[in-house]
């Protein structure tokens, strides 16, 4: 049997997948990726992302304003995000976060946008999907401060930050998502961070079309390649691949409870 996996973060609306989206989703399902969450990064694109989730039974979606776009996009409101959560296949808030690698000049706008997304997660009970790059100190401070104000669930998507931010996130009860970066030969420090994390708090993702793991590195990523990252994850935790797939799927169902409930009712 093929172990059932979940690609917890991909971008199926991106032009990279135009004209072959159905084939890409079919390849994922054939590889054992039973569900995918496609992420809308600009709210103007939300209708298109929603339509993909509506067309394909195995696809769910989330929406928010990516931090690298925060200065160019209209500032989203909590009410807008809460309204989107009425859709039965809308299962997460974001991705939001902080990215100071390319867009440090918009740090203040990013922080404002991040807090709005956190407040929407607090109000809806849906998990927050976080993008963090070169902003560990501010990210840890904001997540900790807002969590003290009111509980919320969260996944640190495509986690590639430092061990201190990982520890803060885990101490808050959050999850770390493993992408193809963890499979890169030079990513031993990142693998060590995952080794120190409880396997019960780990998800897997592609972030496709980006960050394809070996043996596809340097080419377009797609959800089927979740299996390659999961293979490395199983090695990190000393588990067989089926057990790791079962564990990370259970983790996904715990965090993305709305997606699990939708599937049970289908």
C-alpha positions as CSV (number, residue, x, y, z in Angstrom):
1,X,0.0,0.0,0.0
2,X,1.1,3.6,-0.7
3,X,1.3,5.6,2.5
4,X,-1.2,8.4,2.5
5,X,0.4,11.8,2.9
6,X,-0.8,15.4,3.0
7,X,0.9,18.3,1.2
8,X,0.0,20.9,3.7
9,X,1.2,23.9,1.7
10,X,1.3,24.4,-2.1
11,X,0.3,27.0,-4.7
12,X,-1.8,25.3,-7.3
13,X,-3.1,28.6,-8.7
14,X,0.4,29.7,-9.8
15,X,0.9,30.0,-13.6
16,X,3.6,27.2,-13.4
17,X,0.6,24.8,-13.2
18,X,-1.6,26.3,-15.8
19,X,-2.9,23.8,-18.5
20,X,-1.9,20.7,-16.5
21,X,-3.4,21.3,-13.1
22,X,-5.6,18.2,-13.3
23,X,-2.7,16.0,-14.3
24,X,-0.5,17.4,-11.4
25,X,-3.2,16.7,-8.9
26,X,-3.8,13.2,-10.3
27,X,0.0,12.5,-10.1
28,X,-0.1,13.6,-6.4
29,X,-2.9,11.3,-5.6
30,X,-1.2,8.4,-7.5
31,X,1.9,9.0,-5.4
32,X,-0.1,8.8,-2.1
33,X,-0.7,12.5,-1.5
34,X,-4.3,12.2,-0.6
35,X,-4.9,15.8,0.3
36,X,-3.4,19.2,-0.6
37,X,-3.9,22.7,0.8
38,X,-3.4,25.3,-1.8
39,X,-2.5,28.7,-0.4
40,X,-3.7,32.1,-1.7
41,X,-1.1,34.8,-1.1
42,X,-3.0,37.8,-2.4
43,X,-6.7,38.2,-1.6
44,X,-7.4,39.4,-5.1
45,X,-6.7,35.9,-6.3
46,X,-8.9,34.2,-3.7
47,X,-11.8,33.4,-6.2
48,X,-9.4,31.5,-8.4
49,X,-7.9,29.6,-5.5
50,X,-11.3,28.8,-4.1
51,X,-12.4,27.5,-7.6
52,X,-9.5,25.0,-7.6
53,X,-10.6,23.7,-4.2
54,X,-14.1,23.4,-5.3
55,X,-13.2,21.6,-8.5
56,X,-10.9,18.9,-6.9
57,X,-12.1,16.8,-4.0
58,X,-8.6,16.3,-2.6
59,X,-7.8,20.1,-2.5
60,X,-8.5,22.5,0.4
61,X,-7.4,26.1,0.6
62,X,-6.3,29.0,2.8
63,X,-5.9,32.7,2.1
64,X,-4.1,35.7,3.3
65,X,-1.6,38.4,2.4
66,X,2.0,37.2,2.0
67,X,4.4,39.4,3.9
68,X,6.4,40.2,0.8
69,X,3.2,41.6,-0.8
70,X,2.0,43.4,2.3
71,X,3.1,46.8,1.1
72,X,1.6,46.5,-2.4
73,X,-1.7,45.0,-1.4
74,X,-4.7,46.7,0.3
75,X,-4.5,46.0,4.0
76,X,-6.7,43.0,4.8
77,X,-9.2,43.2,7.6
78,X,-10.2,40.7,10.2
79,X,-13.7,40.8,9.0
80,X,-12.6,39.9,5.4
81,X,-10.7,36.9,6.6
82,X,-13.5,35.8,8.9
83,X,-16.0,36.0,6.1
84,X,-13.8,33.7,3.9
85,X,-13.9,31.1,6.6
86,X,-17.6,30.4,5.9
87,X,-16.5,28.3,2.9
88,X,-16.5,24.6,3.8
89,X,-13.1,24.0,2.2
90,X,-11.4,27.2,3.6
91,X,-9.2,25.6,6.3
92,X,-6.5,28.1,7.4
93,X,-5.5,31.8,7.7
94,X,-2.6,32.9,5.7
95,X,0.1,32.7,4.7
96,X,1.1,35.7,6.7
97,X,4.3,36.5,8.5
98,X,7.5,38.5,8.3
99,X,10.1,38.4,5.6
100,X,13.1,40.7,6.2
101,X,15.3,39.0,3.6
102,X,13.9,40.8,0.6
103,X,11.4,43.2,2.1
104,X,12.8,44.6,5.4
105,X,11.7,48.1,4.3
106,X,8.1,47.2,4.8
107,X,8.6,45.6,8.3
108,X,6.1,47.9,10.0
109,X,3.4,47.1,7.4
110,X,4.2,43.4,7.6
111,X,3.8,43.5,11.4
112,X,0.4,45.1,11.2
113,X,-0.8,42.6,8.6
114,X,0.5,39.7,10.7
115,X,-1.4,40.8,13.8
116,X,-4.6,41.1,11.7
117,X,-4.1,37.5,10.5
118,X,-3.5,36.4,14.0
119,X,-6.7,38.0,15.2
120,X,-8.6,36.3,12.4
121,X,-7.2,33.0,13.5
122,X,-8.2,33.7,17.1
123,X,-11.7,34.6,16.0
124,X,-12.3,31.7,13.6
125,X,-10.4,28.9,15.4
126,X,-8.6,28.1,12.1
127,X,-4.8,27.6,12.2
128,X,-2.5,30.4,11.2
129,X,0.0,29.7,8.4
130,X,3.2,31.6,9.0
131,X,6.0,32.5,6.6
132,X,9.1,33.6,8.5
133,X,12.4,34.6,6.9
134,X,15.3,36.6,8.5
135,X,12.9,37.9,11.2
136,X,13.2,35.4,14.0
137,X,13.3,37.9,16.9
138,X,10.3,39.9,15.8
139,X,8.4,36.8,14.9
140,X,9.0,35.1,18.2
141,X,8.0,38.3,20.1
142,X,4.7,38.9,18.2
143,X,3.6,35.2,18.3
144,X,4.3,35.0,22.0
145,X,2.6,38.3,22.8
146,X,-0.5,37.5,20.8
147,X,-0.7,34.0,22.2
148,X,-0.8,35.5,25.7
149,X,-3.7,37.7,24.6
150,X,-5.7,34.8,23.2
151,X,-5.0,31.2,22.1
152,X,-4.6,30.3,18.5
153,X,-3.1,27.4,16.5
154,X,-0.3,27.8,14.1
155,X,2.0,26.1,11.6
156,X,5.4,27.5,10.8
157,X,5.3,26.7,7.1
158,X,8.5,25.7,5.3
159,X,10.4,26.0,8.5
160,X,14.0,27.0,7.9
161,X,14.6,29.5,10.7
162,X,16.8,29.1,13.7
163,X,16.5,26.8,16.7
164,X,15.4,29.5,19.0
165,X,12.3,30.4,16.9
166,X,11.6,26.6,16.6
167,X,11.7,26.3,20.4
168,X,9.4,29.3,20.9
169,X,6.9,27.9,18.4
170,X,6.9,24.5,19.9
171,X,6.6,25.9,23.4
172,X,3.4,27.7,22.3
173,X,2.0,24.4,21.0
174,X,2.6,25.2,17.3
175,X,3.7,22.9,14.5
176,X,6.8,23.0,12.2
177,X,6.3,22.1,8.5
178,X,9.1,20.3,6.7
179,X,9.7,21.2,3.1
180,X,12.2,20.1,0.5
181,X,14.8,22.3,2.1
182,X,15.2,19.6,4.8
183,X,16.2,17.2,2.1
184,X,19.0,19.4,0.7
185,X,22.5,18.0,1.4
186,X,23.7,21.1,3.1
187,X,20.6,21.4,5.5
188,X,22.0,19.3,8.4
189,X,21.4,22.2,10.8
190,X,17.8,22.2,9.8
191,X,17.5,18.5,10.1
192,X,19.0,18.8,13.6
193,X,16.2,21.2,14.5
194,X,13.6,18.8,13.4
195,X,15.3,16.0,15.2
196,X,14.8,17.9,18.4
197,X,11.1,18.6,17.7
198,X,8.4,16.1,18.7
199,X,7.3,14.1,15.6
200,X,3.7,14.8,16.8
201,X,4.2,18.4,15.9
202,X,5.6,18.0,12.3
203,X,3.8,18.4,9.0
204,X,5.2,17.9,5.5
205,X,4.7,20.2,2.4
206,X,6.1,21.1,-0.9
207,X,5.6,24.9,-1.2
208,X,5.4,24.0,-4.8
209,X,6.2,25.2,-7.4
210,X,9.3,26.1,-5.3
211,X,11.9,24.1,-3.4
212,X,11.8,20.8,-5.1
213,X,13.6,18.1,-3.0
214,X,16.2,15.8,-4.5
215,X,16.1,14.1,-7.0
216,X,14.1,17.0,-8.6
217,X,16.0,19.9,-7.1
218,X,16.4,22.8,-9.5
219,X,13.2,21.9,-11.4
220,X,9.6,22.8,-10.8
221,X,8.2,21.3,-7.6
222,X,4.7,19.7,-7.4
223,X,2.6,18.0,-4.7
224,X,3.6,14.5,-5.7
225,X,7.1,15.2,-4.5
226,X,5.9,15.4,-0.9
227,X,7.0,11.7,-0.8
228,X,10.6,12.6,-1.2
229,X,10.6,15.0,1.8
230,X,8.6,12.5,3.8
231,X,11.3,9.9,3.1
232,X,13.9,12.2,4.7
233,X,11.5,12.9,7.6
234,X,11.2,9.2,8.3
235,X,15.0,8.9,8.3
236,X,15.3,11.9,10.7
237,X,12.9,10.2,13.2
238,X,14.1,6.6,12.7
239,X,10.6,5.6,11.4
240,X,9.6,3.6,8.4
241,X,8.0,5.7,5.7
242,X,4.4,4.4,6.3
243,X,4.6,5.2,10.0
244,X,5.9,8.7,9.3
245,X,3.1,9.2,6.8
246,X,0.5,8.0,9.2
247,X,1.9,10.3,12.0
248,X,2.1,13.4,9.9
249,X,-1.3,12.9,8.5
250,X,-2.7,12.6,12.0
251,X,-0.9,15.8,12.9
252,X,-2.5,17.5,9.9
253,X,-5.9,16.3,10.9
254,X,-5.4,17.6,14.5
255,X,-4.3,21.0,13.4
256,X,-6.5,21.4,10.3
257,X,-9.5,19.9,12.0
258,X,-11.9,21.5,9.5
259,X,-10.4,19.7,6.6
260,X,-10.5,16.4,8.6
261,X,-14.2,17.0,9.5
262,X,-15.0,17.8,5.8
263,X,-13.5,14.6,4.6
264,X,-15.3,12.5,7.3
265,X,-18.6,14.1,6.2
266,X,-18.0,13.6,2.5
